[in-house]
Amino acid sequence: MNDTSLEISSQPDVWGAGLGRADEARAALAAPGERMLVLGCGTSWFVAQAIAELREAAGLGETDAGCASEYVPRRRYDRVVAVTRSGTSTEVLEALQQVRPGSQKVAITAVAGEPVDDLVDARLLLDFADERSVVQTRFPTTVLAMARAAFGEDLGHLIADGQAALAAPLPADPSEIEHLVFLGTGWTIGLAHEAALKVREAAQAWSESYPARDYRHGPVAVAGPRSLVWSFGAVPESLDEAVLDAGARPYRDDRDPLAQLVLAQRFAVALAAHRGLDPDRPRLLTRSVVLT
């Protein structure tokens, strides 16, 4: 079994460890009443999008999400949170260096002693969720599990749902699918973007992602018999009609959205295997983007 699959299968156990440290996440991320910016690149940018929506929805304060490589210090924030598994991504470090004085800076990372440590006032270290694989799976889902617990959500069902997602059959035979679309709403839009990225990274396959109700505003035009349209969270069931009208296959289940992402990760790895690819060695990718 490859490292990516092993890390996917470890997620319920790793989530349990993370939920046991929810107080640390609360100190780093709740900050009631503060204006917050959450930054990241790639997977971490999608995690930032989900955190921003979750925090605002919990009534904790205005929260923006930004792509670190596009950060411009125009707005004032009480707290800037950088999500960076490696602690070395160039664009994240450059963004933190541009943050205006007076903002509390926090890093969420999996590795201690990296350059990001010198640029922040506090750190949430998830070394127990670190990964060997280039393709991120358990680190981002653990960050989101801890954030949801920190914001007051009851996650008593999460580990069982994750275990069920590991045991569930895949929603389609990868040999029959050449196009995947992931849809989300609210905080699960970030999950949809992340699932689509996993398919591109691991399987070099055609994947897209959208806010669910925007799917009918153009993207549905390319769906067909070899398309799988996958919904995360509370996506309106009426959208399945548009998917079926296009000749494509809709998929949804009632597990927690993070568990739904686990199943999507498994599908990405299965699709990679079908295409003769090694998900541990994705084309043109490295564990961290460090620019010279």
N, C-alpha and C positions, 0 to 999 in steps of 0.2 A: 504494500500500500504506500502511496506517495505521501509526502509531508502535508500537502494541502488537504488530502482526505483525512489524515489523522487529526489535523487541527480542526477541521469541520466537525468530526465526530466527538471531539473533546468539549464542544461548546456548553452543553448543559452543566458539566462539572465546573468549568471555568466561570460560568455565570454564577453558580452557587458561591464560589470564592469571592467574586466581585460584589454580590449582594450582601455578603457578610461585612463588607467595608463601605457600605452606603454612607456612613457618617463622613468619611473622607471626601466622597463625591459631593455631599451636601455642602461642606465647607468651601469647596472649590467652585461649585457651579450654582448653588441656589441664590445666595446673595440677594435676598428680597429687596426690591425697590431700586436696585442698581440697573443702569443701562449697560448692556453687555454686547460685545462682539465676539463671535466664535469663528476662528479661521482654520483653514486646512487646505490641503492639495489632494486631488484624486479622491480616493475613498474617504479620507479625513474631511474633505470639503462636504461630502454628502452626509457624513456624521454631523458636521457642524449645522447643516440645514435642518436635520432632524432635531438636534438639541435646541436650536433657536425656536422652532415651533413648539416643542414640548414645554420649554420654560415659559414662553409667553402664555400658552394655553393654561398653564398652572397658576397664572396670575402673579408671577414673581417679578415681572418687569419687562420693559422693552428689550428685545433681543434680536440682533441681526446676525446673519451668517455671510461670510465672504470667502471668496477664493483667494488664498494668500498671495498668489502670483499677480493678482490684480489689485492688491490693497493700496489705497491712497488715503492718507490720514486727514480726511476732511471733517469727519464727524468726531464728536467727543464722546468717549465711553468711560464709565467708571471702572469697567473690567474688560480685559481682552484675554480670551482663552484660545490657545493654539493647540490643535490636536495634531500630534505628530508621532507616529509609532516609533520611528528611529531616533528622533531628536536631532536629525542632521539635514533635513530637507532645506535646500538653499532658499527657496522662496519663502518658507515659513520663518527662517531666521532673519531674512531681510525685512519681512513685514514687522516682526517684533522690534527690530531696530528703529523702525519708523514711528512706532506708537508714541503719541504725545506724552510728555511728562504729566504725572498725576493719575494715570490709569494703572490700576492693579493688573499685573500680567501673570497669567497662569498657563502652565503647560500640562497637557495630558499626554503621557508618553509611556513606552514600554521598556525603555532602557535608561539607566542612570549614568551620569558622568559624561553626557554628550553636550555639544555646544549649546543646545537650547537651555540647559540649566543656568548658564551665565547670563541669560537674557530675561529671566522671569523672577517674580517675587515668590512664587509658590509652585509646587509641582504635585500632580496626581500621578503616581507611578503605578502602572499596571504590569509589572514585570512578570507576574504569573500568567498573563495573557499574551506574552510575546510569541512570535512565530518564527519558524525557520523559513517558511515559504515567502516568496516575493508577493504572491497574491494574498491579500489580507482577508481573513475570515473571522477568527475568534476575537482579535483585538477590537475591531469596530463594534461588533455586537455586544461585547462586554462593556465597552464605554457607554453604549446606549442603555444597556440594562441598568448600570449603576446610575446613570443620569435620571432615568425614569424613577428609580427608587428614591433618589435624592429629591425629586420634585413631588414626592408623596404618593406615587402610584403603588397600588397593591399588586405585586408580581408573584403571588403564591402559586399561580398556575404555570409560570414561565418554564421552569425546568422540565416538568412533565410534557409540556407542549414541544419543547426542544427534542426530548427523547422520542416523542411520537413522530416528529419530522424526520428524524434519522432512520426510523423504521418504516416509514411510509413508502409505498411504491412511487416511482417518478410519474408525473402527470402525463407523460407521452414518451414514446420510444425516440431517443435522440436521432436515430437514423431517419425519422420521418419529419424532422423539424429543421428548417434552414433559416428561420427568421423568428426572433423572440421580441416581444414587446412587454414591458413591465409598466404597470399603472399604479399610482398611489394617490392618497389624498391626505391633507394635513401633514403630520410628521412622516407618514409613510411615503411621501414623494421622494424623500431622501433615500429610503430603502429601495424604491424602484430604480433610481439612478444607480445605486450601488449594485443591484442585481444585474443590470445591463452591463455595467463595467466588468463584473466578474465573467460574464459570457465573452466579452471582447478579450479580456486578459487571458483567461484560461484556454478558451477554445477558438480564438481568432474568428469568431462568428458574428453574423449580423444581428445586432440587438439595439433596441431603442427604449426610451423611457419618457413618460409624460405625466403631468397631473391628469388624473383620470378623466375628468369631464372635458378636457381639452382634446382628448383622443379623436373625437368626432369632428374636430375642426381642422381636418386635413390629413393627419397621420394614418387614419384608417384606410386611406386610398391605396396603400401598398400592401395591405394584408391579403392573404390568400390561403389556399389549402395547406401549405407547409408552414404557416404562421401559428405560433402559440402566444396567446395574449394572457398575461399573468397578472392578477390583481392582488395588491397588498392592502390589508386593512379594510376599512368600511367603504370600499368602492361601490357605487350604485350598481345593483344587479341589472338594471336596465341597459347598461353598457354591453352586457353579453349579447344582446340582440343585434347590436351593430357589428360585433365581432362575427357572429354567426352569419349575418347577411353578407359579410365579406368572404365567407367560405373558410374562415379561420377557426381555431379552437380556443375557447375561453377556459381559464382555470382559476379557481379560487378555493380556499378552504377556510375553516373557522378557527384555526390555531392562532396563537399570538403572532403579530407581524414579524417579530424576530425569528420565531420558529419557521414562519413562511420563508424568510430569507435563507435559513439553513437548507430548506428543500431546494431553493433556487441555486444555492452554492453547489449542492450535490448534482443538480442537473448540469451546471456548467462543467463540472469535472467529468461527468458521463459523456457530455458532448465532446469534450476534448479527447477522451479515449476513443470515441467513435471516429474522430478525425485524425487519429494517430499522433496526438500531441501530448507532451508531458506538461501538466499544469505547474509543476515545480520549476520549470524553465520556460517561462513565457517569452515570446519573441520580443526583443528590443527593450525589455523591462529589467530593472534592478530593484533591490529592496528599498533604496532611497535615491532620489534625484539630487545629486550633488553637482553643482555647476562650477566650472572653473572660469 
